[in-house]
Amino acid sequence: IPHHLVNSRDPAEEYNAAIFAVEAHEAISDVLSRGRLPIVVGGTGFYIEWLIYGKPEAPAPTPEASSRAQGEIDRYREEEKGWDMAIAQLRTFDPETASRLGCVPNHWYRLKRALEVYYTEGKPLSHYERPNGKGMTASQLQAFLDNCPYDYRCYFLTRPRDELFRAIDARCEEMVADGLVREVSGLVKNGDLIPERPSRDDCTPAERAIGYRQTLDLITNLTKKEGSLDDKLVDYLHVFAAASRQFAQRQLKQFRREPLFQWVRYSNTLSKRLQMELAMSREEYEVKRKGDALGENKEETGR
């Protein structure tokens, strides 16, 4: 099966949800033009939302707003409870964004963006955010689907939590065994990645990515005399796997609230179910999706 948007950027390049949405739409259109079925496989809910629902209309920050926001971020980072203090300030003019960021400690990059928007236009970031499935009524969601350029069939594959976490741990170990440290070391040597920067906010998307971030920290740690090599490698694997499990937990939380997605238990019969539902008309599929969602809600209530 041909894959798209893989190895399409150098690690040193900037990449974000807006760029992804544009390139993904181009790839989808290309696949459809050849009479084939495009399958979008992901991960990051933020990127998927931009692809499905479109981008928000938040303004670009002025230099003055960006400078002011960075100055406040720098001041808060010096405080012992700086993150909590920063969220408290944000809550005074953008409680919605503050509540969302409060669940993701020390995500200074997103906090800075919220401050920049407010200092540029005097309006909170949440004012500009485009609608998404979680914020739509049933009629709004139906209207969106009626006017959508694609016939989306969205699934979230799930499995028992302990089984999922064991698979994540095994996958992390497999990536290291297959040469992740060697790969990242080569990128550092070529200047594509920098292990240490003045601030994590200065890191490129690749340097913040799970796997790369922990490996860059390992490379830095290996230059220090304290601790044995075995202990450093064990700690590295532990932190890498823990970050991956935490990301999976965020996925579970985010996609649970996304009404377009059906939750499907991973099993040997999964492919038959998908083949059956892909053969349905849009109307038939929507009737089934709504019925399955109602069943899920009853199950959650029963718990």
Disulfide bonds with the S-S distance in Angstrom:
none
